[in-house]
Amino acid sequence: MSIGNSLSFWRKGFTFFEIMVAMVILAAGTVMVMKAMITCLDYQEYLTRRLYAMNLANDRMAFLEQSFLKTGKIPYTHDRDVSTAWLNHEKTDFQVIADFSAIGEFKHAVRCDTVIAWLERGRPVQLSRTAVITRF
């Protein structure tokens, strides 16, 4: 075996620079995947709270509609309530605000505005629904 043949054997491997470039590419890919996963988890938490708030708004609207349809009178003009829920192992307080108002001179129609507000990472978030309820 000559010296030239033994040197060519050692040159078949990777250089230190090639290994470091591969490690940088692998690390960058891992960071991007982890960032995407954390972003998805944040969206999931937000959408879970939003879905719960939408259900609260729908329940309050249905209750107010049934009350108006039974009696024909506006149940109350302004209502505030706090609903607490454990979502994603975290306690969340939802403030429910409902306003009833007559629509002009119509006796058989009222406007119902419902707002659900909560804190999402210290920032206030709200969801609102408006409906016109008629009684004939």
Secondary structure, 3 states (H helix, E strand, C coil): CCHHHHHHHHCCCCCHHHHHHHHHHHHHHHHHHHHHHHHHHHHHHHHHHHHHHHHHHHHHHHHHHHHHHHHCCCCCCEEEEEEEEEECCEEEEEEEEEEEEECCCCCCEEEEEEEEEEEECCEEEEEEEEEEEECC
